[in-house]
Amino acid sequence: MEEKMTLTGIIDGEDTVVICGYGPVGRYLQQEIQEDGKERKIVFCDNNKAKHGKENGFEICSFEKACAENKEAVFILTSLEYASKMKKQLLELGIFENRIYFHEIREYLQGLMDKNMAMRKLSPQNYLRFEVSLAEHCNLNCKYCSHFSPIAEPEFLNLSQHEKDMERLSYLVDGKSDKIYLIGGEPLLYQEIIECMKITRTYFPKSRIIILSNGLLINSMKDDFWQACRDDDIEINITRYPVKTDYEKIIDRIEQEGITGDYCRESNVSCLFDKLTLDLEGRQDPYESFTGCNQANQCHLVKDGRIYTCSYIKCAEHFNKYFHQNLQITEDDYVDLYSVKSGKEMLEKLAKPARFCRYCDVKGRIHGLPFEISKKEMSEWADESTAQSASEWSEECIKF
């Protein structure tokens, strides 16, 4: 309530409010601002060119245009992830610091996300966001890895299938996507990454395409890789792990090559992990798991002609194979890109609980765990009690 009053104080008497970020939080905030019934101009700005234009009666433009045309406005940052970068951008574009707000209402914005989580999960995405796994395996061995990379066998993206999938997906959504993540495992292990980047950019010319990497191979990448990143406007985001490597040198190389990216220079800051806590017996309520999950209908996974509401479903194949389990992945757990008739139908299906959600104990997940080396034990991903009995069973199967 206090932060809602802070928001009221920020916008009171303002003729124009610029909301920075046309995402779920921004759209929820717009609704909150309009609740007081006062006449004022609301403008959205976003760095994603794919979102620019008019939607639901509101203009979505670049930061440059928003600043040039609304110098006297109040600017509210809504990206919990990129707020510091947005503020720096606004300051460089001539907006005074006392006209930019975020920290004063950060908890309120997070509350908007939490309050609307179920509705957001069950609503088709306005802008498709998806990831493509270039390599299932990795050159790190992280405990709790959400893609099960420590127990995945070496496997790379089928490039010809990827091109077919990108062409089909682009057709379904008219070439419009919010963000596309090229991930792994470790994506820089993929020898055909340049071709993959070019194909993805061809079919999604305006989308943000981001390589998510641990950075360990950055300084071994050849000139043609860097040129391709520049030519196709590919970003590189680095996750910093507490391992023996020179991250300053890695970040310097990215900056020297003129590549946009997201990374942390602070040596005392490292990534944290979440334990998935799979229920091997599938006793969870799919609806509760889906609406309470921070992955469901957030960023989809595209692979082999299919699109999944989250990556856990497809990646669970590695868990099944390594531990001799049978977490069933059925036709109810994905959308066939070549059977669906329209992008609208696809997005509507992805906004519904998958049958696989019964294996996800969302309430039992453990968050904020520090980096550890994986011992490749079932308990790293599954409920301790069921993992123990299942592990004993699988060992008996192996002996047999």
Secondary structure, DSSP 8 states (H G I E B T S, - for coil): -HHHHHHHHHHTT-SEEEEE--SHHHHHHHHHHHTT----EEEEE-S-GGG-EEETTEEEE-HHHHHHH-TTSEEEE--TTTHHHHHHHHHHTT--GGGEESGGGHHHHHHHHHHTHHHHHTS--SS--EEEESBSS-SS-BTT-TT-GGG----B--HHHHHHHHHHHHHHTTT--SEEEEESS-GGG-TTHHHHHHHHHHH-TTSEEEEEE-STTGGG--HHHHHHHHHTTEEEEE---SSSS-HHHHHHHHHHTT--EE----TT----EEE--B-TT--S-HHHHHHT-SSTTTSEEEETTEEESSHHHHHHHHHHHHHT------GGGSEETTT---HHHHHHHHTS--GGGGGB-GGG-EEEE---B----GGGTB-HHHHHHHHHHHHHHHH-
